[in-house]
C-alpha cells in the first residue's frame, strides 16, 4: 500500500534518527523525497539508499536563502511540494554548549538552540506555506514531550519545543482562515533511541543502567524507535488525516498520560 503515492516531500535533519526514518518511510510509501541536512556525508548516504525517488540538498534550517533555493529545487525536480517535515533539532548538550538550567544557561546557548529548533521551524513553515498555498499540503513539525512539560536542565530546548507546539497551531489556523488547503500539526516524541541521546547515555558499563533509569517512569518501560515516530508523521503527512489540523500527537510510551515524569527530552 503506497500511502503517499505521487506526493513530494522535504524532510529536514534527515541524515539521522527520526528524520532519516521518516524520509525512508515516506519514500517506501510512494513519495519523492528531498533529504536535507547540514551533515552532507550522511545525508547523501540516505538519499543514495532511497535511489531515484530522492535527492540530497544541504540545508541549514537557520539559513533563509537556502530555504528559498532548496524549495525551488524541489519544485524543479518534483513539480511542487506536498509534504514538509520540520524535524531538524538540537538539544544543546555536548561539545560547544554549557549548562542548560535556567540559572546558568548562557544567552548564547539559549539563542543557539532557539535558532535551530524554533527559527528553523518558523522559516520552514513560511517557505512551506508559500510553496503549498495553491496546491495544498501537510506540514508536520517535530516538537517534543519537552514542549508540553518543563525540563529543568534543558530549558532552551524545552522553551523552543513549546514554541513549536504553539506555532503549529497558529500556522494551522492561519492556513484555514486564508482558505489555503494546508494542514499543520505537531508531533511530540519522548525518549526515542537516536544519536541525540548519546551525550546523555554515554558508553561503558553504566550505559544500560542509565537507559533503564531514563525509562523507569515510562509506562511502556522502553525507549521508542525512530520508525515509531515516522509512522505518526506518515499518518499526518498522508490524506488519511485530511480532517486533522492543529493537533499535537504524542509518541511517548504513555508518559504524558500520567503524572510520573522522568528527565530527558
Ligand atoms: P538526531 O541528532 O539523530 O538528528 C538530528 C538531525 O538534525 C541530525 O542529522 C543533524 O545533523 C540535523 N541538524 C542539526 N542542526 C541542523 C541545522 N541547523 N539544520 C539542519 N539540520 C540540522 O536527533 P533525533 O532524535 O532524530 O531528533 C529529531 C527531532 O526529534 C529533533 O527535533 C528532536 O528535538 C526531536 N525529538 C527527539 C526525541 C528523542 O528522544 N530522540 C524526543 C523528542 C523530540
py3Dmol code that shows the C-alpha trace and the ligand (Angstrom):
import py3Dmol

protein = """\
ATOM      1  CA  UNK A   1       0.000   0.000   0.000  1.00  0.00           C
ATOM      2  CA  UNK A   2       1.509   3.340  -1.024  1.00  0.00           C
ATOM      3  CA  UNK A   3       0.015   5.861   1.354  1.00  0.00           C
ATOM      4  CA  UNK A   4       1.676   8.977  -0.084  1.00  0.00           C
ATOM      5  CA  UNK A   5       1.959   7.835  -3.696  1.00  0.00           C
ATOM      6  CA  UNK A   6       2.851  10.619  -6.108  1.00  0.00           C
ATOM      7  CA  UNK A   7       3.435  13.205  -3.392  1.00  0.00           C
ATOM      8  CA  UNK A   8       6.644  15.119  -2.916  1.00  0.00           C
ATOM      9  CA  UNK A   9       8.215  15.654   0.482  1.00  0.00           C
ATOM     10  CA  UNK A  10      11.008  17.650   2.109  1.00  0.00           C
ATOM     11  CA  UNK A  11      12.419  16.410   5.404  1.00  0.00           C
ATOM     12  CA  UNK A  12      14.885  18.492   7.442  1.00  0.00           C
ATOM     13  CA  UNK A  13      17.507  16.839   9.618  1.00  0.00           C
ATOM     14  CA  UNK A  14      17.052  13.707   7.502  1.00  0.00           C
ATOM     15  CA  UNK A  15      20.616  12.405   7.825  1.00  0.00           C
ATOM     16  CA  UNK A  16      19.959  10.779  11.191  1.00  0.00           C
ATOM     17  CA  UNK A  17      17.441   9.405  13.660  1.00  0.00           C
ATOM     18  CA  UNK A  18      13.777  10.381  13.276  1.00  0.00           C
ATOM     19  CA  UNK A  19      14.345  12.441  10.107  1.00  0.00           C
ATOM     20  CA  UNK A  20      16.146   9.575   8.406  1.00  0.00           C
ATOM     21  CA  UNK A  21      13.451   7.064   9.374  1.00  0.00           C
ATOM     22  CA  UNK A  22      10.778   9.487   8.139  1.00  0.00           C
ATOM     23  CA  UNK A  23      12.470  10.039   4.780  1.00  0.00           C
ATOM     24  CA  UNK A  24      12.816   6.270   4.303  1.00  0.00           C
ATOM     25  CA  UNK A  25       9.176   5.574   5.229  1.00  0.00           C
ATOM     26  CA  UNK A  26       7.777   8.382   3.049  1.00  0.00           C
ATOM     27  CA  UNK A  27       9.810   7.072   0.101  1.00  0.00           C
ATOM     28  CA  UNK A  28       8.692   3.498   0.774  1.00  0.00           C
ATOM     29  CA  UNK A  29       5.086   4.699   0.740  1.00  0.00           C
ATOM     30  CA  UNK A  30       5.438   6.294  -2.678  1.00  0.00           C
ATOM     31  CA  UNK A  31       6.687   9.856  -2.114  1.00  0.00           C
ATOM     32  CA  UNK A  32       9.574  11.593  -3.842  1.00  0.00           C
ATOM     33  CA  UNK A  33      11.777  12.890  -1.035  1.00  0.00           C
ATOM     34  CA  UNK A  34      14.206  15.774  -0.643  1.00  0.00           C
ATOM     35  CA  UNK A  35      16.604  14.585   2.049  1.00  0.00           C
ATOM     36  CA  UNK A  36      18.063  17.697   3.682  1.00  0.00           C
ATOM     37  CA  UNK A  37      20.557  18.239   6.492  1.00  0.00           C
ATOM     38  CA  UNK A  38      23.738  20.088   7.447  1.00  0.00           C
ATOM     39  CA  UNK A  39      25.501  16.713   7.567  1.00  0.00           C
ATOM     40  CA  UNK A  40      26.325  16.321   3.879  1.00  0.00           C
ATOM     41  CA  UNK A  41      28.001  12.925   4.013  1.00  0.00           C
ATOM     42  CA  UNK A  42      25.308  11.133   5.987  1.00  0.00           C
ATOM     43  CA  UNK A  43      22.521  12.988   4.193  1.00  0.00           C
ATOM     44  CA  UNK A  44      23.851  11.936   0.815  1.00  0.00           C
ATOM     45  CA  UNK A  45      24.056   8.343   2.039  1.00  0.00           C
ATOM     46  CA  UNK A  46      20.352   8.392   2.967  1.00  0.00           C
ATOM     47  CA  UNK A  47      19.406   9.830  -0.435  1.00  0.00           C
ATOM     48  CA  UNK A  48      21.524   7.192  -2.192  1.00  0.00           C
ATOM     49  CA  UNK A  49      19.814   4.455  -0.172  1.00  0.00           C
ATOM     50  CA  UNK A  50      16.453   5.747  -1.434  1.00  0.00           C
ATOM     51  CA  UNK A  51      17.542   5.781  -5.078  1.00  0.00           C
ATOM     52  CA  UNK A  52      15.924   7.664  -7.935  1.00  0.00           C
ATOM     53  CA  UNK A  53      12.948   8.909  -5.921  1.00  0.00           C
ATOM     54  CA  UNK A  54      15.170  11.044  -3.681  1.00  0.00           C
ATOM     55  CA  UNK A  55      17.884  13.675  -3.778  1.00  0.00           C
ATOM     56  CA  UNK A  56      20.031  15.285  -1.120  1.00  0.00           C
ATOM     57  CA  UNK A  57      20.245  19.039  -0.579  1.00  0.00           C
ATOM     58  CA  UNK A  58      22.361  20.746   2.044  1.00  0.00           C
ATOM     59  CA  UNK A  59      20.014  22.831   4.176  1.00  0.00           C
ATOM     60  CA  UNK A  60      20.875  24.547   7.412  1.00  0.00           C
ATOM     61  CA  UNK A  61      17.380  25.341   8.654  1.00  0.00           C
ATOM     62  CA  UNK A  62      18.595  28.701  10.012  1.00  0.00           C
ATOM     63  CA  UNK A  63      19.524  29.872   6.526  1.00  0.00           C
ATOM     64  CA  UNK A  64      16.670  31.673   4.791  1.00  0.00           C
ATOM     65  CA  UNK A  65      18.408  31.846   1.413  1.00  0.00           C
ATOM     66  CA  UNK A  66      18.937  28.095   1.421  1.00  0.00           C
ATOM     67  CA  UNK A  67      15.252  27.558   2.178  1.00  0.00           C
ATOM     68  CA  UNK A  68      14.398  29.559  -0.957  1.00  0.00           C
ATOM     69  CA  UNK A  69      16.914  27.646  -3.069  1.00  0.00           C
ATOM     70  CA  UNK A  70      16.031  24.156  -1.800  1.00  0.00           C
ATOM     71  CA  UNK A  71      12.280  24.642  -2.174  1.00  0.00           C
ATOM     72  CA  UNK A  72      12.899  25.914  -5.714  1.00  0.00           C
ATOM     73  CA  UNK A  73      14.941  22.774  -6.425  1.00  0.00           C
ATOM     74  CA  UNK A  74      12.116  20.592  -5.090  1.00  0.00           C
ATOM     75  CA  UNK A  75       9.755  22.403  -7.470  1.00  0.00           C
ATOM     76  CA  UNK A  76      12.067  21.838 -10.425  1.00  0.00           C
ATOM     77  CA  UNK A  77      12.680  18.160  -9.687  1.00  0.00           C
ATOM     78  CA  UNK A  78       9.288  17.075  -8.326  1.00  0.00           C
ATOM     79  CA  UNK A  79       6.892  19.689  -9.749  1.00  0.00           C
ATOM     80  CA  UNK A  80       5.973  21.113  -6.339  1.00  0.00           C
ATOM     81  CA  UNK A  81       5.896  20.371  -2.625  1.00  0.00           C
ATOM     82  CA  UNK A  82       3.147  18.414  -0.823  1.00  0.00           C
ATOM     83  CA  UNK A  83       4.708  17.403   2.499  1.00  0.00           C
ATOM     84  CA  UNK A  84       7.112  19.340   4.712  1.00  0.00           C
ATOM     85  CA  UNK A  85       8.554  17.705   7.825  1.00  0.00           C
ATOM     86  CA  UNK A  86      10.339  20.243  10.034  1.00  0.00           C
ATOM     87  CA  UNK A  87      12.384  17.752  12.024  1.00  0.00           C
ATOM     88  CA  UNK A  88      15.892  19.203  12.467  1.00  0.00           C
ATOM     89  CA  UNK A  89      16.643  19.964  16.088  1.00  0.00           C
ATOM     90  CA  UNK A  90      19.375  20.096  18.706  1.00  0.00           C
ATOM     91  CA  UNK A  91      19.142  19.554  22.436  1.00  0.00           C
ATOM     92  CA  UNK A  92      22.029  21.790  23.483  1.00  0.00           C
ATOM     93  CA  UNK A  93      24.136  19.170  25.265  1.00  0.00           C
ATOM     94  CA  UNK A  94      27.621  18.146  24.236  1.00  0.00           C
ATOM     95  CA  UNK A  95      30.584  19.961  22.676  1.00  0.00           C
ATOM     96  CA  UNK A  96      30.254  23.736  22.419  1.00  0.00           C
ATOM     97  CA  UNK A  97      27.418  24.024  24.939  1.00  0.00           C
ATOM     98  CA  UNK A  98      27.419  24.813  28.631  1.00  0.00           C
ATOM     99  CA  UNK A  99      24.857  24.120  31.328  1.00  0.00           C
ATOM    100  CA  UNK A 100      21.217  24.321  30.281  1.00  0.00           C
ATOM    101  CA  UNK A 101      19.430  25.145  33.549  1.00  0.00           C
ATOM    102  CA  UNK A 102      17.517  28.423  33.936  1.00  0.00           C
ATOM    103  CA  UNK A 103      20.007  29.809  36.450  1.00  0.00           C
ATOM    104  CA  UNK A 104      23.210  29.381  34.469  1.00  0.00           C
ATOM    105  CA  UNK A 105      22.365  28.756  30.781  1.00  0.00           C
ATOM    106  CA  UNK A 106      24.203  31.380  28.719  1.00  0.00           C
ATOM    107  CA  UNK A 107      22.282  33.722  26.462  1.00  0.00           C
ATOM    108  CA  UNK A 108      24.475  32.481  23.626  1.00  0.00           C
ATOM    109  CA  UNK A 109      23.406  28.872  24.196  1.00  0.00           C
ATOM    110  CA  UNK A 110      19.766  29.894  24.661  1.00  0.00           C
ATOM    111  CA  UNK A 111      19.810  31.665  21.318  1.00  0.00           C
ATOM    112  CA  UNK A 112      21.757  28.917  19.545  1.00  0.00           C
ATOM    113  CA  UNK A 113      19.168  26.273  20.487  1.00  0.00           C
ATOM    114  CA  UNK A 114      16.222  28.509  19.572  1.00  0.00           C
ATOM    115  CA  UNK A 115      17.852  29.440  16.287  1.00  0.00           C
ATOM    116  CA  UNK A 116      17.900  25.831  15.076  1.00  0.00           C
ATOM    117  CA  UNK A 117      14.771  24.479  16.742  1.00  0.00           C
ATOM    118  CA  UNK A 118      12.413  27.448  16.526  1.00  0.00           C
ATOM    119  CA  UNK A 119      13.726  29.837  13.860  1.00  0.00           C
ATOM    120  CA  UNK A 120      14.257  26.790  11.643  1.00  0.00           C
ATOM    121  CA  UNK A 121      10.612  25.749  12.027  1.00  0.00           C
ATOM    122  CA  UNK A 122       9.412  29.329  11.533  1.00  0.00           C
ATOM    123  CA  UNK A 123      11.349  29.595   8.256  1.00  0.00           C
ATOM    124  CA  UNK A 124      10.239  26.140   7.159  1.00  0.00           C
ATOM    125  CA  UNK A 125       6.582  26.936   7.747  1.00  0.00           C
ATOM    126  CA  UNK A 126       6.853  30.288   5.990  1.00  0.00           C
ATOM    127  CA  UNK A 127       8.528  28.864   2.901  1.00  0.00           C
ATOM    128  CA  UNK A 128       6.298  25.784   3.029  1.00  0.00           C
ATOM    129  CA  UNK A 129       3.115  27.889   3.051  1.00  0.00           C
ATOM    130  CA  UNK A 130       4.326  29.906   0.074  1.00  0.00           C
ATOM    131  CA  UNK A 131       5.118  26.714  -1.846  1.00  0.00           C
ATOM    132  CA  UNK A 132       1.898  24.906  -0.944  1.00  0.00           C
ATOM    133  CA  UNK A 133      -0.783  27.574  -0.713  1.00  0.00           C
ATOM    134  CA  UNK A 134      -2.239  26.795  -4.127  1.00  0.00           C
ATOM    135  CA  UNK A 135      -1.717  23.048  -4.466  1.00  0.00           C
ATOM    136  CA  UNK A 136      -2.244  22.225  -0.786  1.00  0.00           C
ATOM    137  CA  UNK A 137      -0.169  20.105   1.530  1.00  0.00           C
ATOM    138  CA  UNK A 138       0.735  18.954   5.002  1.00  0.00           C
ATOM    139  CA  UNK A 139       3.294  20.452   7.381  1.00  0.00           C
ATOM    140  CA  UNK A 140       4.463  18.277  10.266  1.00  0.00           C
ATOM    141  CA  UNK A 141       6.556  19.946  12.949  1.00  0.00           C
ATOM    142  CA  UNK A 142       8.575  17.769  15.315  1.00  0.00           C
ATOM    143  CA  UNK A 143       8.188  19.190  18.795  1.00  0.00           C
ATOM    144  CA  UNK A 144       8.702  17.023  21.896  1.00  0.00           C
ATOM    145  CA  UNK A 145       7.230  15.933  25.177  1.00  0.00           C
ATOM    146  CA  UNK A 146       9.548  18.699  26.403  1.00  0.00           C
ATOM    147  CA  UNK A 147       7.282  21.189  24.647  1.00  0.00           C
ATOM    148  CA  UNK A 148       4.460  20.220  26.990  1.00  0.00           C
ATOM    149  CA  UNK A 149       6.169  19.836  30.386  1.00  0.00           C
ATOM    150  CA  UNK A 150       9.036  21.758  31.977  1.00  0.00           C
ATOM    151  CA  UNK A 151      12.573  20.327  31.711  1.00  0.00           C
ATOM    152  CA  UNK A 152      14.745  21.875  34.446  1.00  0.00           C
ATOM    153  CA  UNK A 153      18.124  21.023  32.925  1.00  0.00           C
ATOM    154  CA  UNK A 154      17.326  21.656  29.241  1.00  0.00           C
ATOM    155  CA  UNK A 155      15.458  24.945  29.349  1.00  0.00           C
ATOM    156  CA  UNK A 156      16.324  26.301  25.926  1.00  0.00           C
ATOM    157  CA  UNK A 157      15.289  23.012  24.343  1.00  0.00           C
ATOM    158  CA  UNK A 158      12.021  22.884  26.287  1.00  0.00           C
ATOM    159  CA  UNK A 159      11.191  26.517  25.505  1.00  0.00           C
ATOM    160  CA  UNK A 160      11.891  26.069  21.805  1.00  0.00           C
ATOM    161  CA  UNK A 161       9.769  22.920  21.640  1.00  0.00           C
ATOM    162  CA  UNK A 162       6.875  24.604  23.461  1.00  0.00           C
ATOM    163  CA  UNK A 163       7.019  27.420  20.934  1.00  0.00           C
ATOM    164  CA  UNK A 164       6.896  24.907  18.060  1.00  0.00           C
ATOM    165  CA  UNK A 165       3.767  23.392  19.604  1.00  0.00           C
ATOM    166  CA  UNK A 166       2.039  26.752  19.635  1.00  0.00           C
ATOM    167  CA  UNK A 167       3.364  27.958  16.284  1.00  0.00           C
ATOM    168  CA  UNK A 168       1.994  24.817  14.625  1.00  0.00           C
ATOM    169  CA  UNK A 169      -1.494  25.747  15.807  1.00  0.00           C
ATOM    170  CA  UNK A 170      -1.084  29.334  14.559  1.00  0.00           C
ATOM    171  CA  UNK A 171       0.002  28.039  11.154  1.00  0.00           C
ATOM    172  CA  UNK A 172      -2.947  25.605  11.062  1.00  0.00           C
ATOM    173  CA  UNK A 173      -5.443  28.362  11.885  1.00  0.00           C
ATOM    174  CA  UNK A 174      -3.837  30.877   9.538  1.00  0.00           C
ATOM    175  CA  UNK A 175      -3.954  28.495   6.567  1.00  0.00           C
ATOM    176  CA  UNK A 176      -7.552  27.542   7.334  1.00  0.00           C
ATOM    177  CA  UNK A 177      -8.597  31.192   7.640  1.00  0.00           C
ATOM    178  CA  UNK A 178      -6.954  32.056   4.320  1.00  0.00           C
ATOM    179  CA  UNK A 179      -8.594  29.098   2.597  1.00  0.00           C
ATOM    180  CA  UNK A 180      -5.205  27.515   1.878  1.00  0.00           C
ATOM    181  CA  UNK A 181      -5.561  23.711   1.717  1.00  0.00           C
ATOM    182  CA  UNK A 182      -2.597  23.264   4.042  1.00  0.00           C
ATOM    183  CA  UNK A 183      -2.745  21.358   7.325  1.00  0.00           C
ATOM    184  CA  UNK A 184      -0.195  21.786  10.091  1.00  0.00           C
ATOM    185  CA  UNK A 185       0.269  19.516  13.100  1.00  0.00           C
ATOM    186  CA  UNK A 186       2.923  18.844  15.717  1.00  0.00           C
ATOM    187  CA  UNK A 187       4.390  15.529  16.831  1.00  0.00           C
ATOM    188  CA  UNK A 188       5.659  15.089  20.396  1.00  0.00           C
ATOM    189  CA  UNK A 189       8.111  12.237  20.800  1.00  0.00           C
ATOM    190  CA  UNK A 190       9.726  11.277  24.103  1.00  0.00           C
ATOM    191  CA  UNK A 191      12.689   9.003  24.751  1.00  0.00           C
ATOM    192  CA  UNK A 192      13.268   7.827  21.180  1.00  0.00           C
ATOM    193  CA  UNK A 193      16.571   5.975  20.807  1.00  0.00           C
ATOM    194  CA  UNK A 194      18.549   8.094  18.345  1.00  0.00           C
ATOM    195  CA  UNK A 195      22.051   9.640  18.284  1.00  0.00           C
ATOM    196  CA  UNK A 196      20.611  12.694  20.087  1.00  0.00           C
ATOM    197  CA  UNK A 197      20.729  10.646  23.304  1.00  0.00           C
ATOM    198  CA  UNK A 198      24.393   9.692  23.083  1.00  0.00           C
ATOM    199  CA  UNK A 199      25.741  12.610  25.186  1.00  0.00           C
ATOM    200  CA  UNK A 200      23.304  11.634  27.944  1.00  0.00           C
ATOM    201  CA  UNK A 201      23.734   7.860  27.791  1.00  0.00           C
ATOM    202  CA  UNK A 202      27.487   7.764  27.237  1.00  0.00           C
ATOM    203  CA  UNK A 203      29.315   4.472  26.811  1.00  0.00           C
ATOM    204  CA  UNK A 204      30.879   1.975  29.164  1.00  0.00           C
ATOM    205  CA  UNK A 205      29.492  -0.138  31.975  1.00  0.00           C
ATOM    206  CA  UNK A 206      26.887   2.346  33.262  1.00  0.00           C
ATOM    207  CA  UNK A 207      25.109   2.729  29.917  1.00  0.00           C
ATOM    208  CA  UNK A 208      22.455   0.032  30.433  1.00  0.00           C
ATOM    209  CA  UNK A 209      21.669   1.378  33.928  1.00  0.00           C
ATOM    210  CA  UNK A 210      21.289   4.881  32.540  1.00  0.00           C
ATOM    211  CA  UNK A 211      18.953   3.619  29.804  1.00  0.00           C
ATOM    212  CA  UNK A 212      16.840   1.835  32.420  1.00  0.00           C
ATOM    213  CA  UNK A 213      16.779   4.941  34.629  1.00  0.00           C
ATOM    214  CA  UNK A 214      15.571   7.151  31.791  1.00  0.00           C
ATOM    215  CA  UNK A 215      12.565   4.941  31.040  1.00  0.00           C
ATOM    216  CA  UNK A 216      11.677   3.770  34.536  1.00  0.00           C
ATOM    217  CA  UNK A 217       8.684   6.145  34.696  1.00  0.00           C
ATOM    218  CA  UNK A 218       7.596   5.482  31.104  1.00  0.00           C
ATOM    219  CA  UNK A 219       4.510   3.244  31.226  1.00  0.00           C
ATOM    220  CA  UNK A 220       5.762   1.100  28.301  1.00  0.00           C
ATOM    221  CA  UNK A 221       9.175   0.784  30.062  1.00  0.00           C
ATOM    222  CA  UNK A 222      11.346   1.191  26.985  1.00  0.00           C
ATOM    223  CA  UNK A 223      12.726   3.722  24.566  1.00  0.00           C
ATOM    224  CA  UNK A 224      10.734   4.235  21.388  1.00  0.00           C
ATOM    225  CA  UNK A 225      12.189   3.818  17.912  1.00  0.00           C
ATOM    226  CA  UNK A 226      12.646   6.381  15.165  1.00  0.00           C
ATOM    227  CA  UNK A 227      10.395   4.213  12.983  1.00  0.00           C
ATOM    228  CA  UNK A 228       7.565   4.513  15.504  1.00  0.00           C
ATOM    229  CA  UNK A 229       7.726   8.308  15.205  1.00  0.00           C
ATOM    230  CA  UNK A 230       7.994   8.094  11.412  1.00  0.00           C
ATOM    231  CA  UNK A 231       4.702   6.144  11.348  1.00  0.00           C
ATOM    232  CA  UNK A 232       2.938   9.008  13.104  1.00  0.00           C
ATOM    233  CA  UNK A 233       4.461  11.513  10.698  1.00  0.00           C
ATOM    234  CA  UNK A 234       3.314   9.394   7.753  1.00  0.00           C
ATOM    235  CA  UNK A 235      -0.271   9.473   9.023  1.00  0.00           C
ATOM    236  CA  UNK A 236      -0.219  13.271   9.384  1.00  0.00           C
ATOM    237  CA  UNK A 237       1.501  13.681   6.005  1.00  0.00           C
ATOM    238  CA  UNK A 238      -0.982  11.496   4.150  1.00  0.00           C
ATOM    239  CA  UNK A 239      -4.564  12.169   3.093  1.00  0.00           C
ATOM    240  CA  UNK A 240      -5.682   9.738   5.808  1.00  0.00           C
ATOM    241  CA  UNK A 241      -5.516  12.727   8.173  1.00  0.00           C
ATOM    242  CA  UNK A 242      -7.336  15.115   5.817  1.00  0.00           C
ATOM    243  CA  UNK A 243      -9.607  16.432   8.610  1.00  0.00           C
ATOM    244  CA  UNK A 244      -6.770  16.804  11.130  1.00  0.00           C
ATOM    245  CA  UNK A 245      -5.093  20.158  11.644  1.00  0.00           C
ATOM    246  CA  UNK A 246      -3.641  21.938  14.667  1.00  0.00           C
ATOM    247  CA  UNK A 247      -3.329  18.778  16.766  1.00  0.00           C
ATOM    248  CA  UNK A 248      -0.440  17.569  18.878  1.00  0.00           C
ATOM    249  CA  UNK A 249       0.288  13.862  18.567  1.00  0.00           C
ATOM    250  CA  UNK A 250       2.315  12.312  21.385  1.00  0.00           C
ATOM    251  CA  UNK A 251       4.576   9.321  20.698  1.00  0.00           C
ATOM    252  CA  UNK A 252       5.831   8.828  24.220  1.00  0.00           C
ATOM    253  CA  UNK A 253       5.180   5.324  25.550  1.00  0.00           C
ATOM    254  CA  UNK A 254       2.337   6.738  27.642  1.00  0.00           C
ATOM    255  CA  UNK A 255       4.426   9.093  29.749  1.00  0.00           C
ATOM    256  CA  UNK A 256       2.126  12.101  29.337  1.00  0.00           C
ATOM    257  CA  UNK A 257      -0.918  10.053  30.289  1.00  0.00           C
ATOM    258  CA  UNK A 258       0.045  10.120  33.955  1.00  0.00           C
ATOM    259  CA  UNK A 259       1.875  12.327  36.395  1.00  0.00           C
ATOM    260  CA  UNK A 260       5.200  10.492  36.725  1.00  0.00           C
ATOM    261  CA  UNK A 261       7.931  12.327  34.861  1.00  0.00           C
ATOM    262  CA  UNK A 262      11.452  11.166  34.092  1.00  0.00           C
ATOM    263  CA  UNK A 263      14.161  13.592  32.983  1.00  0.00           C
ATOM    264  CA  UNK A 264      15.284  13.838  29.379  1.00  0.00           C
ATOM    265  CA  UNK A 265      13.858  15.019  26.114  1.00  0.00           C
TER     266      UNK A 265
END
"""
ligand_1 = """\
44
LIG
P 19.465 13.292 15.681
O 20.518 14.047 16.394
O 19.637 11.840 15.403
O 19.131 14.007 14.294
C 19.031 15.392 14.175
C 19.479 15.793 12.777
O 19.321 17.218 12.664
C 20.960 15.474 12.502
O 21.082 14.787 11.269
C 21.613 16.849 12.420
O 22.712 16.914 11.524
C 20.455 17.709 11.968
N 20.657 19.136 12.251
C 21.187 19.686 13.373
N 21.236 21.027 13.227
C 20.724 21.314 11.998
C 20.517 22.506 11.271
N 20.878 23.706 11.771
N 19.947 22.428 10.056
C 19.595 21.225 9.524
N 19.799 20.062 10.156
C 20.351 20.111 11.372
O 18.149 13.546 16.557
P 16.685 12.905 16.567
O 16.496 12.283 17.887
O 16.422 12.150 15.334
O 15.843 14.253 16.581
C 14.993 14.671 15.518
C 13.953 15.625 16.072
O 13.152 14.921 17.042
C 14.539 16.827 16.807
O 13.786 17.983 16.517
C 14.379 16.447 18.263
O 14.308 17.568 19.121
C 13.084 15.689 18.226
N 12.871 14.824 19.396
C 13.664 13.736 19.612
C 13.451 12.958 20.740
C 14.294 11.740 21.047
O 14.102 11.157 22.128
N 15.196 11.339 20.175
C 12.435 13.288 21.640
C 11.657 14.403 21.387
C 11.879 15.157 20.249
"""
view = py3Dmol.view(width=600, height=400)
view.addModel(protein, "pdb")
view.setStyle({"model": 0}, {"cartoon": {"style": "trace"}})
view.addModel(ligand_1, "xyz")
view.setStyle({"model": 1}, {"stick": {}})
view.zoomTo()
view.show()
